[in-house]
Amino acid sequence: MKVRIFVLLTMVTSFVVATSFRSSHLTVAERVPYTELLVKNDSVLIEDFLGVNGVYHGFAFMDDPNVKVMSDQDRKTEFERVKNMELKIARTWYRPDWACGTNLYNDFNWESKRMKAFYLWLDKMKELKVDVALQAGWWFTKDTYHNTDGKQEAAPDTVKDPLRYARWVRESLHELIKVRGYDNIKYLVLFTEPLNYRSGIIPKGFTEPDYYDKVCTEIHNELKRTGLRSNVKLVGPNSGSTDTAAYVGWSVNKMNDVIDIYSWHSYNGKQFNTNPPLEYDGWKQIALAGREKIRKTGKPYWIDEYGANKPDETIRFKADYGNYLAQCVAAFINSGAQSSLLWILFDQKYAASRTTNKDSFYNGVHRWGLTRSPQDSIDNPGAPYPSWYAFSLMSKYLGGRTDSKAFKTSQADSLYVVATQPSENNISVMVVNAAHTAKKFRVKFARQPSGGLDRYLYNPAKISKPGKNEMLVSDKQIKKSDTGFFDDIPPRGVAIYTTLK
């Protein structure tokens, strides 16, 4: 018995001594319970990551009678934001009426007031190194037989109209890219939600999807015939407001020769229809629903719109929306999306519009963005909403230009992780805390970064009243370590760690 007691005491003493020795070499952060997160930066998830982007219409220089216009200072502020966030892709409105007046069968006028204003915006996008995803029209089928002069619309001519429409697309790209040099127009979006609701007359003998196939195939063929096809990637079907990526599978079977990048979108991410809210998981389900449908094509995909308007529009004006958007982005990247485009980047006044409706339009201003419109009748016009400070960090530091990649990661305990290679020899890691409590964690790398990391922290509790600062600055430096690093994150916080300077 004495021998057993002696042995037991010896083991306990050894354990205590060993534990005390180890504890003396740990920091305070390392002594408390933490969640371990792994960045598998030796395993590429997305080879050609194009970044965290947005729908941003080229309206800045457009004006109409009796409508408040943007001042030079308003435009300067907006473009400085685009520059500071290093936006990679802007998806913009573009329709036949800008160059065709009231009828698609008019001659094209590339010196119209609308087109001249659009060129000024394109000039700034090229200067700021922003690639443009140009709409090949907006409403389907209405735009394919464009006639807005108030006369009774005739049924589409299924022979002449697709040919004429394809010619408008061809002439637009020739004028914009070849004549005026906007070679940053790299993507052509094939209408907006063309198959999710009826906008215009469906010609007799066709279903809406079949006619969409016909018109888009005509565009594809016309661009090939005239040597412009290699200048742009065709993006479609822009399937909208669905959790099931409706019509994506149909497009794979019918239009794979036409579409280069598959796209779909949804709103609210199921998070308000479930208990507890799904947020990240809901958005991941939406991304994976379409990804599985296009898997056999080997082509990339975009989430071409997203956002939230439930329980009401005020959700977007609150600081927590920054965390919500970070969860969206994390879900999209971790599901393999080449890019995602927020609806919309800034609140914007739509040219000529005076609309007020339940979709957050107020006298033509769409209040869906990250900053208030300077043309709006609202307190602090032009000022950022809190979510701007989270989204602008993701846009700037997660990359998306030449040779950007995204890596595989592990998720745990309401902490979602994204890791990218914004450029050669650089790495960025985003940690999103979906919990309403603070979390402590350790990030381990499969391969150690070559240098230290700067941290940028979005704490929604401290950005309830946004100030004048347009971008958050680094608040902490993480030294290079062979074991990764420890940190803590506040409730609903977003932290980005990067070697970029």
VEXDOVEX-501827 format. One record per residue (C-alpha): chain; x, y, z. Coordinates in steps of 0.02 Angstrom, whole numbers, plus 50000, padded with zeros to 5 digits. Example, Ala and Ser with C-alpha at 12.3 -4.5 7.8 and 13.67 -1.06 7.14 Angstrom:
REM VEXDOVEX-501827
r ch->A xx->50615 yy->49775 zz->50390 $
r ch->A xx->50684 yy->49947 zz->50357 $
END
This chain:
REM VEXDOVEX-501827
r ch->A xx->50000 yy->50000 zz->50000 $
r ch->A xx->50141 yy->50121 zz->50048 $
r ch->A xx->50227 yy->50083 zz->49884 $
r ch->A xx->50067 yy->50122 zz->49787 $
r ch->A xx->50041 yy->50285 zz->49882 $
r ch->A xx->50222 yy->50336 zz->49849 $
r ch->A xx->50204 yy->50300 zz->49664 $
r ch->A xx->50040 yy->50395 zz->49655 $
r ch->A xx->50114 yy->50546 zz->49745 $
r ch->A xx->50264 yy->50543 zz->49630 $
r ch->A xx->50151 yy->50544 zz->49475 $
r ch->A xx->50043 yy->50687 zz->49541 $
r ch->A xx->50197 yy->50789 zz->49586 $
r ch->A xx->50273 yy->50761 zz->49414 $
r ch->A xx->50111 yy->50814 zz->49328 $
r ch->A xx->50097 yy->50973 zz->49433 $
r ch->A xx->50278 yy->51019 zz->49402 $
r ch->A xx->50263 yy->50985 zz->49215 $
r ch->A xx->50101 yy->51082 zz->49204 $
r ch->A xx->50175 yy->51228 zz->49299 $
r ch->A xx->50327 yy->51226 zz->49185 $
r ch->A xx->50219 yy->51230 zz->49029 $
r ch->A xx->50104 yy->51364 zz->49099 $
r ch->A xx->50250 yy->51477 zz->49139 $
r ch->A xx->50291 yy->51482 zz->48953 $
r ch->A xx->50113 yy->51521 zz->48893 $
r ch->A xx->50037 yy->51693 zz->48869 $
r ch->A xx->49875 yy->51739 zz->48954 $
r ch->A xx->49781 yy->51711 zz->48790 $
r ch->A xx->49854 yy->51536 zz->48775 $
r ch->A xx->49806 yy->51482 zz->48950 $
r ch->A xx->49619 yy->51504 zz->48928 $
r ch->A xx->49510 yy->51387 zz->48824 $
r ch->A xx->49521 yy->51425 zz->48640 $
r ch->A xx->49457 yy->51360 zz->48473 $
r ch->A xx->49585 yy->51294 zz->48350 $
r ch->A xx->49567 yy->51348 zz->48170 $
r ch->A xx->49670 yy->51281 zz->48026 $
r ch->A xx->49722 yy->51375 zz->47870 $
r ch->A xx->49769 yy->51246 zz->47739 $
r ch->A xx->49875 yy->51363 zz->47635 $
r ch->A xx->49956 yy->51213 zz->47552 $
r ch->A xx->49788 yy->51166 zz->47474 $
r ch->A xx->49710 yy->51283 zz->47346 $
r ch->A xx->49520 yy->51294 zz->47339 $
r ch->A xx->49501 yy->51428 zz->47204 $
r ch->A xx->49641 yy->51451 zz->47077 $
r ch->A xx->49578 yy->51615 zz->47003 $
r ch->A xx->49490 yy->51708 zz->47144 $
r ch->A xx->49417 yy->51873 zz->47080 $
r ch->A xx->49378 yy->51956 zz->47246 $
r ch->A xx->49237 yy->52029 zz->47349 $
r ch->A xx->49143 yy->52143 zz->47230 $
r ch->A xx->48981 yy->52237 zz->47204 $
r ch->A xx->48842 yy->52298 zz->47092 $
r ch->A xx->48890 yy->52478 zz->47060 $
r ch->A xx->48798 yy->52569 zz->46921 $
r ch->A xx->48883 yy->52698 zz->46811 $
r ch->A xx->48763 yy->52838 zz->46858 $
r ch->A xx->48883 yy->52963 zz->46940 $
r ch->A xx->48885 yy->53089 zz->46797 $
r ch->A xx->48703 yy->53070 zz->46744 $
r ch->A xx->48577 yy->53205 zz->46779 $
r ch->A xx->48397 yy->53244 zz->46734 $
r ch->A xx->48289 yy->53400 zz->46745 $
r ch->A xx->48228 yy->53440 zz->46921 $
r ch->A xx->48334 yy->53301 zz->46998 $
r ch->A xx->48473 yy->53336 zz->47123 $
r ch->A xx->48638 yy->53296 zz->47041 $
r ch->A xx->48800 yy->53235 zz->47116 $
r ch->A xx->48923 yy->53376 zz->47144 $
r ch->A xx->49106 yy->53364 zz->47098 $
r ch->A xx->49145 yy->53336 zz->47282 $
r ch->A xx->49014 yy->53198 zz->47292 $
r ch->A xx->49096 yy->53109 zz->47148 $
r ch->A xx->49269 yy->53135 zz->47219 $
r ch->A xx->49214 yy->53055 zz->47383 $
r ch->A xx->49132 yy->52908 zz->47295 $
r ch->A xx->49282 yy->52873 zz->47184 $
r ch->A xx->49402 yy->52889 zz->47332 $
r ch->A xx->49302 yy->52753 zz->47419 $
r ch->A xx->49316 yy->52642 zz->47266 $
r ch->A xx->49503 yy->52674 zz->47264 $
r ch->A xx->49528 yy->52645 zz->47451 $
r ch->A xx->49431 yy->52482 zz->47453 $
r ch->A xx->49522 yy->52425 zz->47294 $
r ch->A xx->49363 yy->52365 zz->47212 $
r ch->A xx->49401 yy->52233 zz->47080 $
r ch->A xx->49237 yy->52215 zz->46982 $
r ch->A xx->49087 yy->52330 zz->46962 $
r ch->A xx->48928 yy->52264 zz->46883 $
r ch->A xx->48835 yy->52407 zz->46802 $
r ch->A xx->48667 yy->52445 zz->46724 $
r ch->A xx->48669 yy->52462 zz->46534 $
r ch->A xx->48520 yy->52458 zz->46417 $
r ch->A xx->48481 yy->52499 zz->46234 $
r ch->A xx->48394 yy->52663 zz->46276 $
r ch->A xx->48560 yy->52749 zz->46316 $
r ch->A xx->48614 yy->52737 zz->46133 $
r ch->A xx->48451 yy->52697 zz->46043 $
r ch->A xx->48332 yy->52825 zz->46112 $
r ch->A xx->48154 yy->52760 zz->46114 $
r ch->A xx->48171 yy->52618 zz->45991 $
r ch->A xx->48298 yy->52479 zz->45962 $
r ch->A xx->48276 yy->52502 zz->45775 $
r ch->A xx->48341 yy->52680 zz->45781 $
r ch->A xx->48520 yy->52712 zz->45729 $
r ch->A xx->48645 yy->52699 zz->45872 $
r ch->A xx->48696 yy->52867 zz->45945 $
r ch->A xx->48861 yy->52848 zz->46038 $
r ch->A xx->48865 yy->53034 zz->46076 $
r ch->A xx->48701 yy->53040 zz->46171 $
r ch->A xx->48694 yy->53129 zz->46339 $
r ch->A xx->48678 yy->52962 zz->46431 $
r ch->A xx->48825 yy->52883 zz->46340 $
r ch->A xx->48939 yy->53033 zz->46369 $
r ch->A xx->48900 yy->53025 zz->46554 $
r ch->A xx->48934 yy->52838 zz->46554 $
r ch->A xx->49104 yy->52864 zz->46472 $
r ch->A xx->49155 yy->52980 zz->46614 $
r ch->A xx->49116 yy->52843 zz->46741 $
r ch->A xx->49207 yy->52713 zz->46636 $
r ch->A xx->49357 yy->52830 zz->46630 $
r ch->A xx->49364 yy->52828 zz->46820 $
r ch->A xx->49342 yy->52639 zz->46830 $
r ch->A xx->49488 yy->52613 zz->46710 $
r ch->A xx->49594 yy->52738 zz->46806 $
r ch->A xx->49555 yy->52646 zz->46969 $
r ch->A xx->49590 yy->52475 zz->46892 $
r ch->A xx->49410 yy->52416 zz->46914 $
r ch->A xx->49351 yy->52285 zz->46791 $
r ch->A xx->49173 yy->52307 zz->46728 $
r ch->A xx->49035 yy->52178 zz->46711 $
r ch->A xx->48922 yy->52261 zz->46584 $
r ch->A xx->48739 yy->52217 zz->46573 $
r ch->A xx->48684 yy->52152 zz->46403 $
r ch->A xx->48520 yy->52240 zz->46438 $
r ch->A xx->48414 yy->52225 zz->46593 $
r ch->A xx->48237 yy->52161 zz->46565 $
r ch->A xx->48201 yy->52004 zz->46467 $
r ch->A xx->48108 yy->51998 zz->46350 $
r ch->A xx->48063 yy->52183 zz->46351 $
r ch->A xx->48235 yy->52248 zz->46306 $
r ch->A xx->48252 yy->52131 zz->46157 $
r ch->A xx->48119 yy->52230 zz->46064 $
r ch->A xx->48157 yy->52396 zz->46151 $
r ch->A xx->48020 yy->52524 zz->46127 $
r ch->A xx->47987 yy->52649 zz->46265 $
r ch->A xx->47900 yy->52787 zz->46169 $
r ch->A xx->47730 yy->52747 zz->46244 $
r ch->A xx->47659 yy->52660 zz->46092 $
r ch->A xx->47579 yy->52489 zz->46101 $
r ch->A xx->47715 yy->52356 zz->46100 $
r ch->A xx->47701 yy->52228 zz->45962 $
r ch->A xx->47741 yy->52046 zz->45992 $
r ch->A xx->47926 yy->52007 zz->45971 $
r ch->A xx->47984 yy->51961 zz->45797 $
r ch->A xx->48078 yy->51799 zz->45832 $
r ch->A xx->48184 yy->51817 zz->45675 $
r ch->A xx->48226 yy->52002 zz->45666 $
r ch->A xx->48233 yy->52048 zz->45851 $
r ch->A xx->48368 yy->51926 zz->45909 $
r ch->A xx->48477 yy->51977 zz->45761 $
r ch->A xx->48449 yy->52161 zz->45793 $
r ch->A xx->48480 yy->52142 zz->45979 $
r ch->A xx->48641 yy->52046 zz->45950 $
r ch->A xx->48695 yy->52186 zz->45834 $
r ch->A xx->48665 yy->52314 zz->45973 $
r ch->A xx->48772 yy->52211 zz->46092 $
r ch->A xx->48907 yy->52193 zz->45959 $
r ch->A xx->48907 yy->52378 zz->45917 $
r ch->A xx->48910 yy->52423 zz->46102 $
r ch->A xx->49064 yy->52318 zz->46136 $
r ch->A xx->49149 yy->52378 zz->45977 $
r ch->A xx->49120 yy->52560 zz->46025 $
r ch->A xx->49165 yy->52541 zz->46208 $
r ch->A xx->49314 yy->52422 zz->46195 $
r ch->A xx->49387 yy->52444 zz->46022 $
r ch->A xx->49349 yy->52627 zz->45984 $
r ch->A xx->49357 yy->52706 zz->46157 $
r ch->A xx->49480 yy->52586 zz->46236 $
r ch->A xx->49383 yy->52524 zz->46387 $
r ch->A xx->49471 yy->52357 zz->46389 $
r ch->A xx->49427 yy->52340 zz->46574 $
r ch->A xx->49253 yy->52288 zz->46515 $
r ch->A xx->49286 yy->52102 zz->46535 $
r ch->A xx->49115 yy->52028 zz->46574 $
r ch->A xx->48944 yy->52034 zz->46492 $
r ch->A xx->48796 yy->51989 zz->46605 $
r ch->A xx->48655 yy->51910 zz->46506 $
r ch->A xx->48507 yy->52011 zz->46573 $
r ch->A xx->48446 yy->52023 zz->46752 $
r ch->A xx->48339 yy->51882 zz->46824 $
r ch->A xx->48281 yy->51843 zz->46647 $
r ch->A xx->48189 yy->51682 zz->46694 $
r ch->A xx->48121 yy->51721 zz->46867 $
r ch->A xx->47977 yy->51835 zz->46820 $
r ch->A xx->47893 yy->51896 zz->46663 $
r ch->A xx->47956 yy->52062 zz->46595 $
r ch->A xx->47890 yy->52084 zz->46421 $
r ch->A xx->47798 yy->51977 zz->46296 $
r ch->A xx->47843 yy->51794 zz->46270 $
r ch->A xx->47834 yy->51760 zz->46083 $
r ch->A xx->47713 yy->51629 zz->46023 $
r ch->A xx->47789 yy->51457 zz->46001 $
r ch->A xx->47924 yy->51488 zz->46133 $
r ch->A xx->47942 yy->51464 zz->46319 $
r ch->A xx->48034 yy->51603 zz->46409 $
r ch->A xx->48190 yy->51493 zz->46437 $
r ch->A xx->48193 yy->51437 zz->46256 $
r ch->A xx->48185 yy->51616 zz->46193 $
r ch->A xx->48322 yy->51666 zz->46317 $
r ch->A xx->48428 yy->51528 zz->46242 $
r ch->A xx->48393 yy->51591 zz->46066 $
r ch->A xx->48434 yy->51774 zz->46103 $
r ch->A xx->48591 yy->51736 zz->46203 $
r ch->A xx->48652 yy->51612 zz->46074 $
r ch->A xx->48629 yy->51746 zz->45941 $
r ch->A xx->48734 yy->51866 zz->46045 $
r ch->A xx->48868 yy->51733 zz->46066 $
r ch->A xx->48871 yy->51694 zz->45880 $
r ch->A xx->48875 yy->51878 zz->45828 $
r ch->A xx->49022 yy->51914 zz->45943 $
r ch->A xx->49115 yy->51763 zz->45874 $
r ch->A xx->49079 yy->51814 zz->45695 $
r ch->A xx->49149 yy->51989 zz->45723 $
r ch->A xx->49299 yy->51939 zz->45829 $
r ch->A xx->49236 yy->52015 zz->45992 $
r ch->A xx->49194 yy->51855 zz->46084 $
r ch->A xx->49367 yy->51837 zz->46160 $
r ch->A xx->49355 yy->52010 zz->46238 $
r ch->A xx->49220 yy->51964 zz->46363 $
r ch->A xx->49161 yy->51821 zz->46471 $
r ch->A xx->48973 yy->51790 zz->46460 $
r ch->A xx->48891 yy->51777 zz->46632 $
r ch->A xx->48721 yy->51694 zz->46657 $
r ch->A xx->48585 yy->51648 zz->46689 $
r ch->A xx->48583 yy->51774 zz->46834 $
r ch->A xx->48449 yy->51665 zz->46913 $
r ch->A xx->48370 yy->51768 zz->47050 $
r ch->A xx->48288 yy->51765 zz->47220 $
r ch->A xx->48295 yy->51578 zz->47241 $
r ch->A xx->48376 yy->51461 zz->47367 $
r ch->A xx->48387 yy->51321 zz->47238 $
r ch->A xx->48486 yy->51408 zz->47098 $
r ch->A xx->48336 yy->51388 zz->46983 $
r ch->A xx->48376 yy->51371 zz->46797 $
r ch->A xx->48562 yy->51347 zz->46828 $
r ch->A xx->48548 yy->51161 zz->46789 $
r ch->A xx->48440 yy->51201 zz->46639 $
r ch->A xx->48573 yy->51323 zz->46577 $
r ch->A xx->48708 yy->51191 zz->46596 $
r ch->A xx->48611 yy->51072 zz->46484 $
r ch->A xx->48554 yy->51202 zz->46357 $
r ch->A xx->48681 yy->51344 zz->46353 $
r ch->A xx->48850 yy->51277 zz->46405 $
r ch->A xx->48924 yy->51328 zz->46237 $
r ch->A xx->48869 yy->51508 zz->46271 $
r ch->A xx->48896 yy->51538 zz->46457 $
r ch->A xx->49074 yy->51557 zz->46523 $
r ch->A xx->49032 yy->51596 zz->46705 $
r ch->A xx->48875 yy->51530 zz->46789 $
r ch->A xx->48786 yy->51647 zz->46907 $
r ch->A xx->48638 yy->51650 zz->47026 $
r ch->A xx->48584 yy->51741 zz->47183 $
r ch->A xx->48466 yy->51752 zz->47329 $
r ch->A xx->48419 yy->51868 zz->47470 $
r ch->A xx->48409 yy->51842 zz->47658 $
r ch->A xx->48500 yy->51676 zz->47651 $
r ch->A xx->48359 yy->51582 zz->47738 $
r ch->A xx->48418 yy->51656 zz->47902 $
r ch->A xx->48250 yy->51732 zz->47950 $
r ch->A xx->48150 yy->51578 zz->47906 $
r ch->A xx->48235 yy->51462 zz->48029 $
r ch->A xx->48266 yy->51450 zz->48215 $
r ch->A xx->48405 yy->51470 zz->48259 $
r ch->A xx->48458 yy->51582 zz->48113 $
r ch->A xx->48567 yy->51496 zz->47984 $
r ch->A xx->48666 yy->51644 zz->47916 $
r ch->A xx->48831 yy->51564 zz->47857 $
r ch->A xx->48754 yy->51391 zz->47836 $
r ch->A xx->48605 yy->51460 zz->47742 $
r ch->A xx->48714 yy->51554 zz->47619 $
r ch->A xx->48826 yy->51404 zz->47598 $
r ch->A xx->48675 yy->51297 zz->47553 $
r ch->A xx->48628 yy->51424 zz->47418 $
r ch->A xx->48804 yy->51423 zz->47346 $
r ch->A xx->48820 yy->51234 zz->47349 $
r ch->A xx->48648 yy->51210 zz->47270 $
r ch->A xx->48710 yy->51289 zz->47109 $
r ch->A xx->48888 yy->51226 zz->47121 $
r ch->A xx->48828 yy->51047 zz->47113 $
r ch->A xx->48727 yy->51086 zz->46958 $
r ch->A xx->48877 yy->51155 zz->46864 $
r ch->A xx->49009 yy->51036 zz->46931 $
r ch->A xx->49021 yy->50935 zz->46770 $
r ch->A xx->49060 yy->51092 zz->46667 $
r ch->A xx->49219 yy->51135 zz->46762 $
r ch->A xx->49174 yy->51319 zz->46742 $
r ch->A xx->49181 yy->51453 zz->46877 $
r ch->A xx->49029 yy->51529 zz->46961 $
r ch->A xx->48978 yy->51693 zz->47042 $
r ch->A xx->48849 yy->51740 zz->47171 $
r ch->A xx->48797 yy->51891 zz->47069 $
r ch->A xx->48686 yy->51976 zz->47199 $
r ch->A xx->48648 yy->51954 zz->47384 $
r ch->A xx->48593 yy->52049 zz->47538 $
r ch->A xx->48454 yy->52058 zz->47666 $
r ch->A xx->48291 yy->52153 zz->47687 $
r ch->A xx->48209 yy->52054 zz->47826 $
r ch->A xx->48136 yy->52078 zz->47952 $
r ch->A xx->48139 yy->52251 zz->47869 $
r ch->A xx->48259 yy->52366 zz->47777 $
r ch->A xx->48332 yy->52439 zz->47937 $
r ch->A xx->48435 yy->52280 zz->47959 $
r ch->A xx->48554 yy->52350 zz->47829 $
r ch->A xx->48580 yy->52512 zz->47923 $
r ch->A xx->48641 yy->52428 zz->48083 $
r ch->A xx->48819 yy->52384 zz->48131 $
r ch->A xx->48780 yy->52198 zz->48139 $
r ch->A xx->48753 yy->52199 zz->47950 $
r ch->A xx->48942 yy->52208 zz->47930 $
r ch->A xx->48959 yy->52041 zz->48018 $
r ch->A xx->48814 yy->51971 zz->47916 $
r ch->A xx->48900 yy->52017 zz->47752 $
r ch->A xx->49063 yy->51941 zz->47812 $
r ch->A xx->48972 yy->51778 zz->47846 $
r ch->A xx->48900 yy->51786 zz->47670 $
r ch->A xx->49072 yy->51813 zz->47594 $
r ch->A xx->49148 yy->51673 zz->47699 $
r ch->A xx->49011 yy->51553 zz->47644 $
r ch->A xx->49034 yy->51597 zz->47460 $
r ch->A xx->49224 yy->51583 zz->47459 $
r ch->A xx->49225 yy->51423 zz->47561 $
r ch->A xx->49101 yy->51350 zz->47437 $
r ch->A xx->49216 yy->51390 zz->47291 $
r ch->A xx->49135 yy->51546 zz->47216 $
r ch->A xx->49255 yy->51640 zz->47102 $
r ch->A xx->49174 yy->51804 zz->47153 $
r ch->A xx->49022 yy->51878 zz->47238 $
r ch->A xx->48939 yy->52046 zz->47202 $
r ch->A xx->48845 yy->52136 zz->47339 $
r ch->A xx->48680 yy->52218 zz->47298 $
r ch->A xx->48725 yy->52362 zz->47299 $
r ch->A xx->48891 yy->52446 zz->47335 $
r ch->A xx->48822 yy->52620 zz->47371 $
r ch->A xx->48647 yy->52691 zz->47387 $
r ch->A xx->48617 yy->52761 zz->47212 $
r ch->A xx->48499 yy->52878 zz->47125 $
r ch->A xx->48439 yy->52789 zz->46968 $
r ch->A xx->48448 yy->52901 zz->46816 $
r ch->A xx->48277 yy->52977 zz->46774 $
r ch->A xx->48190 yy->52876 zz->46909 $
r ch->A xx->48067 yy->52951 zz->47034 $
r ch->A xx->48011 yy->52781 zz->47099 $
r ch->A xx->47959 yy->52754 zz->47280 $
r ch->A xx->47911 yy->52575 zz->47326 $
r ch->A xx->47928 yy->52435 zz->47453 $
r ch->A xx->48096 yy->52383 zz->47381 $
r ch->A xx->48184 yy->52528 zz->47470 $
r ch->A xx->48168 yy->52651 zz->47326 $
r ch->A xx->48140 yy->52829 zz->47387 $
r ch->A xx->48108 yy->52954 zz->47247 $
r ch->A xx->48227 yy->52857 zz->47135 $
r ch->A xx->48362 yy->52825 zz->47266 $
r ch->A xx->48391 yy->52642 zz->47304 $
r ch->A xx->48438 yy->52625 zz->47488 $
r ch->A xx->48525 yy->52457 zz->47479 $
r ch->A xx->48708 yy->52509 zz->47486 $
r ch->A xx->48851 yy->52531 zz->47608 $
r ch->A xx->48844 yy->52721 zz->47604 $
r ch->A xx->48704 yy->52848 zz->47595 $
r ch->A xx->48674 yy->52932 zz->47428 $
r ch->A xx->48723 yy->53116 zz->47422 $
r ch->A xx->48569 yy->53138 zz->47312 $
r ch->A xx->48451 yy->53072 zz->47447 $
r ch->A xx->48336 yy->53168 zz->47563 $
r ch->A xx->48404 yy->53088 zz->47721 $
r ch->A xx->48508 yy->53134 zz->47873 $
r ch->A xx->48695 yy->53139 zz->47835 $
r ch->A xx->48682 yy->53111 zz->47647 $
r ch->A xx->48841 yy->53035 zz->47579 $
r ch->A xx->48898 yy->52964 zz->47747 $
r ch->A xx->48940 yy->52778 zz->47765 $
r ch->A xx->48832 yy->52651 zz->47853 $
r ch->A xx->48925 yy->52545 zz->47983 $
r ch->A xx->48936 yy->52395 zz->47866 $
r ch->A xx->49048 yy->52495 zz->47749 $
r ch->A xx->49193 yy->52473 zz->47869 $
r ch->A xx->49181 yy->52282 zz->47866 $
r ch->A xx->49148 yy->52263 zz->47679 $
r ch->A xx->49286 yy->52383 zz->47625 $
r ch->A xx->49413 yy->52280 zz->47723 $
r ch->A xx->49360 yy->52121 zz->47633 $
r ch->A xx->49367 yy->52206 zz->47464 $
r ch->A xx->49540 yy->52278 zz->47497 $
r ch->A xx->49632 yy->52138 zz->47586 $
r ch->A xx->49560 yy->51975 zz->47519 $
r ch->A xx->49626 yy->52008 zz->47344 $
r ch->A xx->49552 yy->51968 zz->47175 $
r ch->A xx->49673 yy->52030 zz->47046 $
r ch->A xx->49805 yy->51932 zz->46949 $
r ch->A xx->49854 yy->51766 zz->47028 $
r ch->A xx->49742 yy->51782 zz->47181 $
r ch->A xx->49697 yy->51614 zz->47258 $
r ch->A xx->49586 yy->51552 zz->47399 $
r ch->A xx->49638 yy->51412 zz->47516 $
r ch->A xx->49543 yy->51278 zz->47610 $
r ch->A xx->49510 yy->51311 zz->47795 $
r ch->A xx->49426 yy->51232 zz->47946 $
r ch->A xx->49277 yy->51307 zz->48038 $
r ch->A xx->49232 yy->51279 zz->48221 $
r ch->A xx->49130 yy->51346 zz->48366 $
r ch->A xx->49037 yy->51485 zz->48269 $
r ch->A xx->49203 yy->51548 zz->48198 $
r ch->A xx->49214 yy->51551 zz->48008 $
r ch->A xx->49381 yy->51568 zz->47922 $
r ch->A xx->49432 yy->51625 zz->47748 $
r ch->A xx->49611 yy->51623 zz->47684 $
r ch->A xx->49671 yy->51698 zz->47520 $
r ch->A xx->49831 yy->51736 zz->47428 $
r ch->A xx->49795 yy->51914 zz->47369 $
r ch->A xx->49960 yy->51919 zz->47275 $
r ch->A xx->50119 yy->51818 zz->47264 $
r ch->A xx->50205 yy->51795 zz->47433 $
r ch->A xx->50059 yy->51872 zz->47528 $
r ch->A xx->49920 yy->51796 zz->47631 $
r ch->A xx->49759 yy->51861 zz->47710 $
r ch->A xx->49653 yy->51772 zz->47839 $
r ch->A xx->49478 yy->51826 zz->47890 $
r ch->A xx->49398 yy->51762 zz->48051 $
r ch->A xx->49213 yy->51797 zz->48074 $
r ch->A xx->49130 yy->51774 zz->48243 $
r ch->A xx->48948 yy->51725 zz->48216 $
r ch->A xx->48918 yy->51711 zz->48403 $
r ch->A xx->48851 yy->51848 zz->48516 $
r ch->A xx->48991 yy->51814 zz->48639 $
r ch->A xx->49177 yy->51846 zz->48628 $
r ch->A xx->49287 yy->51702 zz->48568 $
r ch->A xx->49469 yy->51654 zz->48589 $
r ch->A xx->49554 yy->51556 zz->48453 $
r ch->A xx->49717 yy->51494 zz->48380 $
r ch->A xx->49753 yy->51499 zz->48194 $
r ch->A xx->49874 yy->51366 zz->48132 $
r ch->A xx->49950 yy->51372 zz->47959 $
r ch->A xx->49996 yy->51221 zz->47854 $
r ch->A xx->50139 yy->51330 zz->47790 $
r ch->A xx->50200 yy->51477 zz->47892 $
r ch->A xx->50183 yy->51651 zz->47813 $
r ch->A xx->50345 yy->51734 zz->47767 $
r ch->A xx->50317 yy->51882 zz->47882 $
r ch->A xx->50211 yy->51957 zz->48019 $
r ch->A xx->50027 yy->52000 zz->48002 $
r ch->A xx->49933 yy->52162 zz->48026 $
r ch->A xx->49760 yy->52146 zz->48105 $
r ch->A xx->49609 yy->52249 zz->48052 $
r ch->A xx->49463 yy->52229 zz->48171 $
r ch->A xx->49280 yy->52268 zz->48139 $
r ch->A xx->49192 yy->52275 zz->48308 $
r ch->A xx->49008 yy->52317 zz->48280 $
r ch->A xx->48991 yy->52378 zz->48460 $
r ch->A xx->49114 yy->52518 zz->48424 $
r ch->A xx->49050 yy->52573 zz->48253 $
r ch->A xx->48873 yy->52618 zz->48299 $
r ch->A xx->48900 yy->52799 zz->48243 $
r ch->A xx->49017 yy->52801 zz->48094 $
r ch->A xx->49137 yy->52946 zz->48086 $
r ch->A xx->49237 yy->53027 zz->47948 $
r ch->A xx->49370 yy->52892 zz->47934 $
r ch->A xx->49338 yy->52802 zz->47770 $
r ch->A xx->49435 yy->52642 zz->47809 $
r ch->A xx->49480 yy->52553 zz->47970 $
r ch->A xx->49665 yy->52553 zz->48010 $
r ch->A xx->49769 yy->52412 zz->48082 $
r ch->A xx->49752 yy->52400 zz->48271 $
r ch->A xx->49874 yy->52259 zz->48306 $
r ch->A xx->50028 yy->52172 zz->48237 $
r ch->A xx->50047 yy->51983 zz->48244 $
r ch->A xx->50229 yy->51927 zz->48247 $
r ch->A xx->50291 yy->51785 zz->48141 $
r ch->A xx->50277 yy->51619 zz->48233 $
r ch->A xx->50308 yy->51437 zz->48189 $
r ch->A xx->50149 yy->51387 zz->48281 $
r ch->A xx->50025 yy->51509 zz->48206 $
r ch->A xx->49949 yy->51639 zz->48321 $
r ch->A xx->49824 yy->51664 zz->48462 $
r ch->A xx->49695 yy->51803 zz->48468 $
r ch->A xx->49522 yy->51847 zz->48530 $
r ch->A xx->49376 yy->51924 zz->48439 $
r ch->A xx->49226 yy->52021 zz->48507 $
r ch->A xx->49044 yy->51968 zz->48487 $
r ch->A xx->48994 yy->51975 zz->48303 $
r ch->A xx->49167 yy->52039 zz->48260 $
r ch->A xx->49263 yy->52022 zz->48096 $
r ch->A xx->49453 yy->52017 zz->48096 $
r ch->A xx->49568 yy->52016 zz->47945 $
r ch->A xx->49751 yy->51970 zz->47964 $
r ch->A xx->49863 yy->52009 zz->47816 $
r ch->A xx->50042 yy->52024 zz->47759 $
r ch->A xx->49987 yy->52158 zz->47635 $
r ch->A xx->50050 yy->52333 zz->47672 $
END
